[in-house]
Amino acid sequence: MNINSRNIYTIYFLLYFSLLVGFYFNEDFGAGYISDYTQHKLYIALFDTDFINTLLNFDKFTTSHSPIYYIFVLFLEKISFNETVLRLINLHTSLLIPIFFYLCLKIKYKFQKEDLRTLIPCIIFFSPYFRSSSIWIGSENISLLFLIISFYFFLKYESNKEKNFSNIFLNVLFLACAAYFRPIYALFSIYFFLKFYLDLKLSTKLLYYFLINILLSFPALYYVFILNVDFLTMHIGHEMDVPRFVNQFSITISIIFFYSIPFLLLRVRDNLKLSLFKVENIILSIIFIYLLIFHFNYNLTHGGGIFYKISILIFDNNYLFYFFSLISLNVLFLILSDNLKVKDKISDLILFLTLIFLEPDRIFYHETYDPLLYFIFFLLVKSRLYLNFTEKLTNKKFILLILFSISFYALSILKMIHNPIEMPIYQSSDVNLFYNVRIAQSSH
């Protein structure tokens, strides 16, 4: 269905203007981004004061962010006139995310300029996490930008019959950049390796692919294992036991299900009935319920996903969450059994396992998956449940998608109004105190 190009430009301009309004009023409906930004400035000041010492003692700090992120923001500070300009640079850099999302959609679905699908990236502007990270220089948008660019070159590779190696190289390069800003994104290399292996088999191109990965990962491996600046494992916590895996699996699939609602709502009922009455699914569901009842023990006040929060808020127990987790499991069965070729089922399974393990630190936030899941659903997943939505996009489907996005944004606003976060006040003297204490602790 075609739409007028003038309307498209008007809609995107209004969304861009809304981001500027949010910037003016210091919007933070993602909750905690102002607080994080204030804390980030402490670490940036450390790098500015003593770059080498801070870099080599980074594992002594408690931050879960990559040192590359702080170095990058420090660079932006140096080229900016003041903090406002710095944040505006970040905001406009973040706008590349919906732009590359559009470019990816165009490669994937090969639509013309005046097409309803050109408006799909609008949903990004209703993500409270995208907006807050745009306004407050979160590492989430910077890493997500490199990740979506890596998706772009992967899609270019898939759509090109000549299978140009340049697209493989650029996919690896930008995925590496994403992982340097957010190390957990390195997990996506497993998915891309599988896709390239199934396509290239044991070939020279696959060998080059290996070598490029080794070359680009060498600085990180040298930093962590040779220089022994291991800032990663301290955030993973204790080993993976049954309760931790049950927490991780159930919460993540419930978040995946939540963001799948617009895609599944118009056709999931009949298919879900078929899934529920399969013998193997019934057996697995019984095992899953048993594990939830006897091993689920998520008791943190933050994180947990929307269904967990609703269950605690309304009933002050986990039973409603167990119900939604069971539905989520069967939706996952449905997605993975949607008349796919074997290699597509395997690639989708690897993709969902990657999503499940994106939170290694036992705290599960929505912001990890928003707007990432939209990119996964629209661009990478092979299941027809997602592809049909976009290939046969109608006004009704698009309105449903937009209303869903706006509703979650509105819920984030209401949550922030009723439970405001007390933001710490930034003092310049805190930097020197923080620096002296940390360096003193790390000196030998």
N, C-alpha and C positions, 0 to 999 in steps of 0.2 A: 504494500500500500504506500503510495507516494504522498509526500507532504511538501508544503511550500518552503523553499530554502530560506526565505526571509523570516518565517516563523521559527525555523531552527536556530538561526543566528540570534533572534530576539530571546528565545528561551535560554540559550547558553549565556547570553549577556546578563540576563536577570539572575541566573545562578551564580555567575562570577561576581555580580554586584552584591549578592547576598553574602558571599564570602568576605568581601570588603567590609560590609556592615558588621559581620561577625568579628572581623579584625579590629574595627573601630571600638566595639563594645567589649573586647577581650573575651570573646566567646570560648567556653570550655565545657561543652555539654558531653564531651567524651569522658569527663571527670578525671581530674588529677594531672592534666597536662601542664597547667600552670605550675603546680607543685613540682612536677618532674623537671620542668624547664629551669626553675629556680635552683634545683639541686644540680642540674647539668652545668650551670654556670660555675659552680664550685670546681668541678673537674676540668672544665675548659681553662679556668684560671690556673690550675696546677700545671697543665701543659704549657701555658703561656709563660709561667714563672720558671719552670725547670723541665723542659721538654723531655730530655733523655732520661732523667731520673724518674719522672712520672711514668714514662713508657715502660721502663724496665721493672718498675714496682707496681704495675697496674693490678696485679693479682692480689695485692694487699688491700685494695679498696672493696667496697661492698656493691658497687654499681653492677648491674646486669647488662649494661650496654657495651658495645665494642669500642676499643680505643680509637678506631678509625673514625667513628662517628664524632667523637670529641675533637679529633684533629681536623676533620672536615669543617665543623662549625667554627673552630678557631680560625681557619682559613677565611671563612665567610666574614667573620668579625673583622679581620685585618683589611678586607677590601670594602667594608661597609663604613659609611660615615657615622652611623650611630645604630642603636639597637632597633629602632623602628625600620630603618632601611634593611637591616639584617633580616628581620622577620618578614618584610615584604619580598625580599629575594626568595626566601623559603616558600612563601605563599605562591609566588608565580612559578617557581620550580615545580611545586606540587601539582600545578595545573597540567603539567606534562602527563600525569597519570591518566586522567580521562581522555586526553588526546591520543595517547598510545593505545588505550583501551578501544577507542574508536577505530584506529588503524588496524588493530588486531581483528576486530569484528568484521571490518571490510574485507580483509584477506580471507577470513574463515567462511563468510557467508556470501561474499562476492555481490554485494548489493550496490545499487547506484547511489548517487549523491542525495537525491531527494527521496529518501526511504524512511519509514517509521523507525527502522533499526538504528538510524543515526542518532536517535534520542536515548538509546539504552544507556550511554555513559552518564546521563542525567542522574541516575541513581547514586553515583559516587558523591554528588554534592549533598545528598541527604544522609551520608554516613557521618555520625557525630565524631567518629574517630579520625576520618580523613580531614574533616574541617578543623578539629582541635589540633591535629598534628601539623596542618598547614599554617595555622596561626601561631603555634608555639614551638616550632622547630623540633618536632618529635622525630626520632630515628625511624619510626614506622613508615612515614611517607618516602623518605630518602631511599630506604631499602626496597620498598614496594615499587618505586619508580624503576629501579634497576631490574627488579624481577619481571615487571610487565614488559620491559624492553627485551629481556631474554625470551619471554613468551612470543613477542613479535617476530624475532628472528627464527624461532622454532617454527612458527606458522608459515613464515616465508619459505623455509626449507621444505615443509610438508607440501606446500602448494606449488612448488617449482619442480617440474618433471626432471630437470637436469641435476637436481640435488646438489646445488653449489656448496662447496665446502666453506665458503666465506660466511654463509649463514650459520653453519655449525660453530665456526670459530666465534662469531659475534654472540651466539646464544651462550656459549661457555663463558666468554668474557664478561658479559653483563650479569650472568648468574653468579659468577665469582665476585663481582662488585657488590651484588645484593648480599652475598654471604659474608663479605668483609664488614658490611654495616650491620647485618643481623645474621650471625653465624648459623642459626638453625635453618636458614633457607638453603644451606648446603644439602639438606635432605632431598631437595628437588632434583639434584644431580642423579639420584638413583632412578627417578622416573625418566629423565631424559636419556640416561645411559640405556635403559631398556628399550626406549623408542628408537634410538639410533642403532642399537645392536640388532633389533628385529628388522630394521631396514637395510643396514649396511653389511650385516653378518661379519665374518672375520675378513676384513678388508684393510687396505692401506689407509683409507679414510678413518676407519675406526681406530687404528693405531695412532694416527695423528690426533684424534679426539682424546685418547688416553694421555698422550704426551702433553697436550695443551692443558688438560686438567691438572696434571702433576706440576707443570711449570707454574700455573697460576695459584695453586694451593701451597706451593713451597714456602713463600714468605710466612704464611700463617702457621704451617707446620714447624718451621724453624723458630718462630716466636714462642709457640706454646711448648714444644717438646725439647728444643735445643737450648733456648734461653730460659726455659722453664718458667715462663710467665703464663701459668694456667689460670686464666680468669673465667674459664667455662665450667669446669666440673663442680666448683664451689656452689653453683646455682642449681645444680641438678638434684642435690640432696641425696637421700639414702637410695639403696639399690631398688630395682624394680621388683616389688613383691606383688602378691595377688590383689590386696586392697588398692595399692597404687595404680595397678593396671586397670582395675575395675573403675576406679574414679576417672582415670584418663579416657578410657574407651567410652564409658557411658555419657560423660559430660560432652565430649567432643562430638559424638554422633548426634546428640540432642541439639547441639549448635548447628551442625550440618543440616539436620532436619528442619530446624527453624528457618534457615535461609533458603531451603528448598521449597517452602510452602507455596510461593507464587508459581513455581514451575509445576508443582504436583497437584494443586488444588482443583484444576479443571478436569483431571483425568485419573487421579490416583485412586478413587474409591473402588472401582471394579478391579483394578490391578492389585490393590492392596488386599482385597478379599481373597484373590487367588494366592497371594503370598502367604497369608495367614493360614490357609488350609493345606499347605504343603507339609508333608510329614516331617521332612528334615528341618523345615523352618520352625515347626511346633516344638521339636526336640531341642533345638538350639535356643528357642525362646524360653523354655522351661529352665534350661541350664543358666541362661542369662538372668532370669528373675531370681533364681537361687543365689547367684553370685552377688546381685544387687542387695538382696535382703541381708545376707550374712557377711558381706565383705565391703560394701560401699561405706566409706567413712569420711567423706569430705565435710569438714566442719569449720572451714575458714569463713570469716565474715565478708571477704571480698572474692570476686570471681565466682565461677560455678555455672555460668550460663543463665539465660533468661528463664528456662523451665525450672531449674533448681531454685532460683530466686523466688519465682511465683509459688512454688510448693512450700517453701519456708515461710513466705509472707502470709499466705492464705491459711495453711493448715499447721504450720510450725512443725512439719515433719517431711520426710522424703517420699511419701507414697505417691503423690501426684507426679513427682519427678520420675519415679520408677515406671509409671504408666507411659509417660512421654518417651522415656528411654526405650521401652519395649516397642512402641510405635516406630521410633527412630531406627531400631534394629531391623524391623521388617521392611521399612522403606529402603534401607541400605541393601537388603536382600533383593528387593524389587529392582533397584538401580543396577545391581551387578548381574542380574539375570534377564536383562531386557533385550533378548534376541540379538546378542552381540557375537561377533567372532571371538574365538578363544583368545587371540592376542589382544583384542580390545578389552575383554573382561580382565585379563591380567594387568594391562596398563591402568585401567580404572581402579583395580584393587590396590595396586602400588600407590596410586595417587591418593586414595582415601587413607591408606596406612600412613602416608607422608603427613597428611593433615592431622591424623590422630596423634602423631608424635611431635607435632610442632610446639607443644608446650612441655618441655622436659623438667620444669622446676616445681611441679605439683600444684601450681596455681593456674587456673584456666580462665582466661579473659576473652570476652567477645571481640575485643579490639585486635586480637591475633588473627581473627578470621574475617573481619569486616574492614575493607571491601574485598579482601583476597578471595573469599568464596565465590563472589560474583565472577571474578576472572576465571576461576576454575570451572564453574558451571557453564559459562558461555563459550569458553575457548578450548579447554583441554578434555573434559569428560566426553566419552563416546556414547554414553547412554542416550537412547532416543527420548527419554523423559525430559532431558534438558535440550537436546538438539531440536526436537519438534517445536518446542516453545518459541525458539528464535527463528527457525526456518519458516514457520507458519504464524509469524507474529501478527496479531490482530489488535485493533483498538482496545478490545476488552482485555486481552492479555497484558497489553502495555499499561493500561490504567491500573490493573490489579498489581502489577509490579511496582509502579510509582506509589500507589496508595500504601503498599506494604512498606516501602522504604521511608515514606513520610511518617507512617505510624510509629516505626521504630525510633525515628528522630524525635518525634513528639514525646514518646515514652522516656527518652533520654533527658529531654528538657524537664519533664515532670519530676523525674527522679532527682535531678540536680536541684530543683526548686525545693522539694520536700526534704532532701538530704544533702544540704550544701557541704562541700569539703572546705575545711579551714585551711587556707593557704599560708605557708610560712612566709614571713617577711624577709626579703633578701637584704643582707648587710654586707658591705664591701669588706669589713673587717673579718667576716666569717671565712673568707678565702684564705687569708694569712694564717688564721688559727687552724683551720682544717689542714692546710698545707704542712704546717710545722708539726702537727700531731702525727699525720700519716707518714711523712718522711722519717720522722724520728723512730716510728715503729718499724719501718722497713730497713733502717740502716743496720749494718752488721758490725 
